[in-house]
Amino acid sequence: MKLFHRIEKHVCVVNLIGNLALQENQAVKIYLNPLINDSNIKTLLLNLDKIEVIDSKGVGVIATTLQTLEELQKALVISNVNSNCLNVLKTLRLDRMIRIYETEEEALSEELETQ
């Protein structure tokens, strides 16, 4: 799993490359933790363009991240989800709790506007 991020105003865009599955999940948690706790970041945008597979533990990482951000009065949004991963998120109804955008550009435009 490769992860990198950039910050645009109060939005932190995190690009994930690989699979959100199995042992990769711990690396994602460790990477996201300081970003979640950064007081300058109000929204975490996960760009899943390069994610092919999300397993149940990967969904757990997303759900835990969402819960933690909500407790801190912050937001989690997702962009560039492929159809297989989107089906997983929809089956678990995470699409009702997390804003999902088709593109990173659309997500950034909306999120920078709202805060």
N, C-alpha and C positions, 0 to 999 in steps of 0.2 A: 504494500500500500504506500502510495506517495501522496503527501498532502502539502499544499502551500496555500498561502492566504495573502490578501491585500486589504487595506482598509480605505474606504471611501466615505469620508465624513464619519457618520456614526454606524455605518454598515460594514461588517467584516465579511468578505467573500472568501469562502473556503472551497478550494478545488480538491476533489478526491479522485485519485486514479487507482483503479484496481477493483477489488470486490469488497463490499461491506458484509463480510462473512468470516466465520471461524475466528482464527487467531488475530486477524486484522483489526478486530473491534477494539481491543485493548489499546492499540496504537492510536486509533482515532480518539478514544476517550482522553488519553494523555495529551494529545495534541490540542484538543478543543478546550480542555479545562482552563488554561490561562486566558484564552480568548473569551470564554464565558464570564470569567471574573474581572475582565478589564472594564473599568467604569466608563470608559469613553465609547465602548461598543454598546449600542442599543438593539441592534438587529444582527443576527447571525444568518448568513445566506449560504446554504450548502448547494454548490453546483455539482450535480451528480452526472454530468455529461459523460464522464469516463468510468462510471460504475456500471458494470454489467449485471451483477448479482447482489441482491440483498437477502440475507437469510434471517431467521427469527432473532438471532442475537444482534444483527445489524439494525433490525427494527427496534430492538430494545435500546440500542445506543441512541437512535433518533428520539424515541419516546422519553428516555431519561434526560437527554439534552433539552427537549421541549419543556419538561417539567421543571428542570433547574432554571432555565431562562424565564419561565413564567413566574417562578418564585422571586426572581430578581427584577420583575416587571420589565422584561426584555422580550424580544420576539425571535422566533425561528421561522425561516422561510426556505423553500427548496426550489431549485430551478433545474431545467434540462434533464428531466427524468425520462428514461426510456420506457417503452410500453410495458415490459415485463416487471420492472421495478414499480411503476405506477400502479399496476394491477395489485401488487402486494400491498402497497400503501392504501389503496382503495378498499381492498378486502378487509383490512384491519381498521378501516374508517379513519385513518390518520389524515386523509385529505380533508376531513371535516374540522380538524384541529390545527392544521398547518397550511398556510397559503403556499400553493404550488404554482409556479410560473413556467411557461414554456421555455423562456430564454432568460439568461442572466441579465441581459439588458433591460428586459421588461421588469424583472424583479427589482433591479437597482432603481429604475425610474420611479416605480411605485413606492418603494420603501424610503427613498430619499425625500420624496414628496410628503410622506405622512409624518415625518418627525422633523 
